[in-house]
Amino acid sequence: MAIEFIPPAKPIIGQEERDAVDRVLRSGMIAQGPEVAAFEQEFGAHFADGRETVAVNSGTSGQHLGLLAAGVGPGDEVIVPSFTFAATGNSVALTGATPVFVDIEPEYFTLDPEAVRAAITPRTKGIMPVHLYGHPFLVDQIEAIAREHGVAIYEDAAQAHGASWNGRQVGTMGDFAMFSLYPTKNMTSGEGGMVTCASETIARNVRLLRNQGMETQYANEVIGFNARMTDVHAAIGRVQLTKVDAWTAQRQRNAAALDAGLAGVAGVQTPKVHESAVHVYHQYTVRLDAGERDRIREALKQEHNVGSGVYYPIPNHRLPSLEKYAPGLDLPETERAAAEVLSLPVHPSLSDADLDRIIAAVTAVAGAGA
Ligand SMILES: *Cc1c(COP(=O)(O)O)cnc(C)c1O
């Protein structure tokens, strides 16, 4: 009998989610309504210290609308990492502002504070760090730089539901933070995003931009989008919200098992966690020798039926869509990470036997290249 494939990610949808969707569908009220309002309130209370929270139809929409709501536009610069999903830089570019790509530090794959400092100009409006893989960015140093230069922080918390820094939740550090609810993220609503806001003004602006610029029907105040979440999606998200803490704890236990099993395997560097950080392991990302990474990934799949992922193989400043913002830019740690990272399965559906299989497979495959 063939051994079962271990996928790199696996959304968990239970009977409760199906029942919640059915309840909304039967009500006949499907578009944004009371489920969305309840989900916003519950999400903000759970993940952002009660901050005013606005639901939208994707994380990318949330990031784009959050930036517009914070007044970012043509002539402004926003500092972003290049080692991230393209949505980070895209959302800045979509406002008409310029994404300024800077390098990461090598320990946690997050924005390098010294590189951020060096990239600040009189046009810098804000810094948008990413809590990459579920590990918070270097909050103390980035906040100090933002304060010193009078620039804002906008958080990309797409991958970091429940992560924290010295007891402060991610999602409470910026003028706004965006969380994604895409199926492979730590919790899902199908598609969706949440914007947690530091001020009532930003929250109101996001609400206006989400719904054609209207607060009162047909009294359109500004030019806006339709970026609304449906009650169907909110119903899924509300159920997931009751389960996500247990899933996060399981991700952390799985990561600890992988750390222990892979410690000392030559050529495999397990992920580091900063002493101030709580990591929620959206991804469990190891570093491998650049010349070995693709061989190891292929052998895990072909010989052991173990899935894995490369997040992200092409730095954003070299994407055809975004390279015009970074002509000739050299970001050595970003390039090195893009060539070395491999994310192993860490999702909460893994059994102990799965974890043993992953560890045995990586150990066998990593040793085979020498
Ligand atoms: C997923 C993700 C986004 C975008 O979220 P969507 O819900 O897919 O639009 C933005 N930034 C990062 C780092 C992400 O992982």
The ligand as an SDF file (V2000), in Angstrom:
LIG
                    3D

 15 15  0  0  0  0  0  0  0  0999 V2000
   -1.7750   35.7990    2.5360 C   0  0  0  0  0  0  0  0  0  0  0  0
   -0.9630   37.0270    2.6310 C   0  0  0  0  0  0  0  0  0  0  0  0
   -1.4270   38.2900    2.2160 C   0  0  0  0  0  0  0  0  0  0  0  0
   -2.7140   38.4950    1.4720 C   0  0  0  0  0  0  0  0  0  0  0  0
   -3.8380   37.9430    2.0360 O   0  0  0  0  0  0  0  0  0  0  0  0
   -5.0260   37.4010    1.0930 P   0  0  0  0  0  0  0  0  0  0  0  0
   -6.1070   37.0980    2.0840 O   0  0  0  0  0  0  0  0  0  0  0  0
   -4.5180   36.1950    0.3840 O   0  0  0  0  0  0  0  0  0  0  0  0
   -5.4120   38.4940    0.1620 O   0  0  0  0  0  0  0  0  0  0  0  0
   -0.6060   39.3840    2.4250 C   0  0  0  0  0  0  0  0  0  0  0  0
    0.6090   39.2740    3.0080 N   0  0  0  0  0  0  0  0  0  0  0  0
    1.0890   38.0870    3.4000 C   0  0  0  0  0  0  0  0  0  0  0  0
    2.4380   38.0220    4.0420 C   0  0  0  0  0  0  0  0  0  0  0  0
    0.3380   36.9220    3.2080 C   0  0  0  0  0  0  0  0  0  0  0  0
    0.8410   35.7420    3.5860 O   0  0  0  0  0  0  0  0  0  0  0  0
  1  2  1  0
  2  3  1  0
  2 14  2  0
  3  4  1  0
  3 10  2  0
  4  5  1  0
  5  6  1  0
  6  7  2  0
  6  8  1  0
  6  9  1  0
 10 11  1  0
 11 12  2  0
 12 13  1  0
 12 14  1  0
 14 15  1  0
M  END
$$$$
